Amino acid sequence: MEQKATSAKEVKNYEEAANIWRSLIERDAKNSSAYAKLADILSKQGKIAETIAAYRQLIKIKPEASTYIQLVDILMKQEKPEEAIALYRQAAAKEPTDYYYSNLSQDTSSTGESR
């Protein structure tokens, strides 16, 4: 089934691909790969609220810094900097590297917040 979803995405049949990923999630609610791929497809469709929801579910299942950052990017594009910065801080706490903290400093300085 994953191959069908990937093939549907390749030919830009995003609705079919999204439906397949949803079906896989129904079978296994902890399928982090399916949530990640569903979020990607929903983003390509411009379904922002659903994309955000898929990333939030993915974070519950597999709270990796990279997933937080993907959600942060979407929230920043949606002009939700406070929520994005809060998630960025969580990402930085998961992977405390200079990269994350330097970007956090830049993001918070543009919104007037401090770390």
C-alpha positions in Angstrom: 0.0 0.0 0.0 2.9 2.4 0.7 4.1 1.9 -2.8 0.6 2.9 -4.1 0.7 6.0 -2.1 4.2 6.9 -3.3 3.2 6.2 -6.9 0.1 8.4 -6.5 2.2 11.2 -5.1 4.7 10.9 -8.0 1.9 11.5 -10.5 0.5 14.3 -8.3 -2.6 12.4 -7.4 -2.4 13.9 -3.9 -6.0 13.0 -2.8 -5.4 9.3 -3.5 -2.1 9.4 -1.8 -3.6 11.1 1.3 -6.4 8.6 1.4 -3.9 5.7 1.4 -1.8 7.2 4.1 -5.0 7.8 6.2 -5.9 4.2 5.7 -2.5 3.1 6.9 -2.9 5.3 9.9 -6.3 3.7 10.7 -4.6 0.3 10.7 -1.7 1.5 12.8 -2.3 4.7 14.7 1.4 4.8 15.7 2.7 4.7 12.1 5.0 7.7 12.3 6.1 7.4 8.7 2.5 7.5 7.5 1.8 10.6 9.5 4.9 12.3 8.1 4.0 11.4 4.5 0.4 12.4 5.1 1.5 15.8 6.4 3.7 16.3 3.3 0.8 15.5 1.0 -1.6 17.7 2.9 0.9 20.5 2.7 1.2 20.1 -1.1 -2.6 20.3 -1.3 -2.6 23.6 0.7 -4.6 22.0 3.5 -2.7 23.9 6.2 -5.0 23.1 9.2 -4.9 19.3 8.4 -1.1 19.5 7.8 -0.7 21.1 11.3 -2.9 18.4 12.8 -0.9 15.6 11.1 2.4 17.1 12.4 1.0 17.4 15.9 0.0 13.8 15.9 3.5 12.8 14.5 5.1 14.8 17.4 3.0 12.8 19.9 4.2 9.5 18.4 7.8 10.4 17.5 8.9 13.7 19.1 12.0 14.5 17.1 13.4 17.9 16.7 13.2 17.8 12.9 9.4 17.3 13.1 9.1 20.2 15.4 11.0 22.3 12.9 8.7 21.3 10.0 5.8 22.4 12.1 7.6 25.6 13.1 8.1 26.5 9.4 4.4 26.1 8.7 3.4 28.1 11.7 5.8 30.9 10.7 4.3 31.0 7.2 0.9 31.2 8.9 2.1 34.2 10.9 1.9 32.5 14.2 5.3 33.3 15.6 4.5 32.9 19.3 3.4 29.3 18.8 6.2 28.6 16.4 8.8 29.9 18.9 7.4 27.8 21.7 7.7 24.7 19.5 11.2 25.8 18.4 12.2 25.9 22.0 10.9 22.4 22.4 13.0 21.3 19.4 16.1 23.0 20.9 15.5 21.2 24.1 15.4 17.8 22.3 18.5 18.6 20.3 20.4 21.3 22.2 22.8 22.4 19.5 24.2 25.8 18.7 22.3 25.8 15.4 18.9 25.6 17.1 19.8 28.2 19.7 21.3 30.6 17.2 18.1 30.4 15.1 15.9 30.8 18.1 17.8 34.0 19.0 17.1 35.3 15.5 13.4 34.3 15.6 12.8 35.8 19.0 14.6 39.0 18.2 12.3 39.6 15.2 9.2 39.2 17.4 10.6 41.1 20.4 10.7 38.1 22.7 13.7 37.0 24.7 14.9 33.5 25.5 
